[in-house]
Structure formats: structure tokens, C-alpha cells
């Protein structure tokens, strides 16, 4: 059975522009991840759309962050 990627779908949402600099190794890994995801989904994935999906997935599974966020809201 093949492993599933944590990012499976890139949703279209109203963007907020953010400019960042990435280490070259991180950029290479993003390109590689995009290639793998593209092969799995059958469509090309722009890394500019991949990064927000990865960040959202990371934050949605970070228990310490979620706990702190709930404490701040409540």
C-alpha cells in the first residue's frame, strides 16, 4: 500500500500576498514535493499554492498551537 501525502488537495481561496526567502534546500524539497503530488493528482501543482496548504496542514495538526489558540480565544 502506498503512503499518502499529507497534502492531498489545494483549495482556491482569496489570497493574501506574502513575500519570503527560502533556503535553497527547502525550495528544492518543495519542487520535489510538488512533482510527487502532481504525479498523484494528475495535474501540475505550483509551489506558490503548495506552501499555504502545507502551512495550514502544519498549524491544524500542531496540538500546542491549537491549545494556545483556544486559550487565547476563550
C-alpha positions as CSV (number, residue, x, y, z in Angstrom):
1,X,0.0,0.0,0.0
2,X,1.4,3.4,-1.0
3,X,1.9,6.1,1.6
4,X,-0.5,9.0,1.4
5,X,0.9,12.6,1.3
6,X,-0.3,14.9,4.0
7,X,-1.4,17.5,1.4
8,X,-4.0,16.0,-0.9
9,X,-5.9,19.0,-2.3
10,X,-5.1,22.6,-2.9
11,X,-8.1,24.8,-2.4
12,X,-8.7,28.0,-4.2
13,X,-9.1,30.8,-1.7
14,X,-8.8,34.6,-1.7
15,X,-5.0,35.1,-1.4
16,X,-3.0,37.5,0.8
17,X,0.3,38.3,-0.8
18,X,3.4,37.4,1.3
19,X,7.0,37.5,0.1
20,X,9.5,35.3,1.8
21,X,13.0,34.0,1.2
22,X,13.6,30.2,1.5
23,X,16.9,28.3,1.8
24,X,17.8,26.6,-1.5
25,X,17.3,23.1,0.1
26,X,13.8,23.9,1.2
27,X,13.0,25.2,-2.3
28,X,14.4,22.0,-3.9
29,X,12.2,19.9,-1.5
30,X,9.1,22.0,-2.4
31,X,9.7,21.4,-6.1
32,X,10.2,17.7,-5.4
33,X,7.0,17.5,-3.3
34,X,5.1,19.4,-6.0
35,X,6.3,16.9,-8.6
36,X,5.2,13.9,-6.5
37,X,1.8,15.5,-5.7
38,X,1.4,16.3,-9.4
39,X,2.0,12.7,-10.3
40,X,-0.5,11.5,-7.7
41,X,-3.2,14.0,-8.7
42,X,-2.5,14.1,-12.4
43,X,-2.1,17.9,-12.6
44,X,0.7,20.4,-12.1
45,X,0.9,22.0,-8.7
46,X,2.5,25.4,-8.4
47,X,4.7,25.6,-5.3
48,X,3.2,29.0,-4.5
49,X,-0.1,27.2,-3.9
50,X,1.6,24.3,-2.2
51,X,3.3,26.4,0.6
52,X,0.0,27.7,2.1
53,X,-1.5,24.3,2.1
54,X,1.5,22.9,3.9
55,X,1.4,25.7,6.5
56,X,-2.3,25.2,7.0
57,X,-1.8,21.5,7.5
58,X,1.1,22.0,9.9
59,X,-0.9,24.5,12.0
60,X,-4.0,22.4,12.0
61,X,-2.1,19.4,13.5
62,X,0.1,21.3,16.0
63,X,-1.5,20.5,19.3
64,X,0.4,23.0,21.3
65,X,-0.6,25.8,18.8
66,X,-4.3,24.7,18.9
67,X,-4.3,24.6,22.7
68,X,-2.7,28.1,22.9
69,X,-5.1,29.4,20.3
70,X,-8.2,28.1,22.2
71,X,-6.8,29.5,25.5
72,X,-6.4,33.0,23.9
73,X,-9.9,32.9,22.4
74,X,-11.7,31.7,25.5
